[in-house]
C-alpha cells in the first residue's frame, strides 16, 4: 500500500515523462497485487492487462513517436 502511494506521487512529480510512465506502470502492478491479496482475482487480472499492459504501452508509444527537444549545455 505504501509502495503504491510512493509510486503515485512519483508519477505526478517526476520531470522526465518516460520515468513518470514507468512509475505509473509500477503503481498499476502494485495495485493488481493488492487486489489479488484482497481475493479479487478478476479485478487484479483486469488491472494488470488493461492498465499495466495496454495503457502503459500506449503512453510509451506516444512518447516515442513525439519529438523531444535536446537539452542544451
C-alpha positions in Angstrom: 0.0 0.0 0.0 2.8 2.4 0.9 4.7 1.5 -2.3 1.6 2.3 -4.4 1.3 5.7 -2.7 5.0 6.4 -3.3 4.8 5.4 -7.0 1.7 7.5 -7.4 3.4 10.6 -6.1 6.4 9.9 -8.3 4.1 9.6 -11.3 3.0 13.1 -10.7 6.2 14.7 -9.5 8.9 13.3 -11.9 10.0 15.7 -14.6 11.0 13.1 -17.2 7.9 11.7 -18.9 9.4 8.3 -19.5 10.2 7.8 -15.8 6.8 9.0 -14.9 5.2 6.4 -17.2 7.4 3.6 -15.7 6.3 4.8 -12.3 2.7 4.6 -13.3 3.3 1.1 -14.6 4.8 0.1 -11.3 1.8 1.6 -9.4 -0.6 -0.4 -11.6 1.3 -3.6 -10.9 1.3 -3.0 -7.2 -2.5 -2.2 -7.3 -3.0 -5.5 -9.1 -1.1 -7.3 -6.4 -3.2 -5.6 -3.7 -6.4 -6.7 -5.5 -5.0 -10.3 -5.7 -4.3 -10.3 -1.9 -7.8 -9.0 -1.3 -9.1 -12.1 -3.1 -10.4 -10.3 -6.1 -8.6 -12.1 -8.9 -10.8 -10.8 -11.8 -10.2 -7.2 -10.8 -6.4 -8.0 -10.4 -6.2 -9.5 -13.9 -8.2 -6.6 -15.4 -5.8 -4.2 -13.6 -2.7 -5.9 -15.0 -3.9 -6.4 -18.5 -5.7 -3.1 -19.2 -3.8 -0.6 -17.1 -0.3 -2.1 -16.7 -0.3 -3.5 -20.2 -2.4 -1.6 -22.7 -2.4 1.9 -21.3 1.3 2.0 -20.5 2.2 0.6 -23.9 0.0 3.3 -25.5 1.8 6.0 -23.4 5.2 4.7 -24.3 4.4 4.6 -28.0 3.0 8.1 -27.9 6.2 9.4 -26.1 8.5 7.6 -28.5 6.6 8.9 -31.6 6.8 12.5 -30.5 10.0 14.6 -30.9 11.8 15.5 -27.8 13.9 18.7 -27.6 17.6 18.1 -26.8 18.9 19.8 -23.7 21.5 22.4 -24.4 24.5 22.5 -22.2 
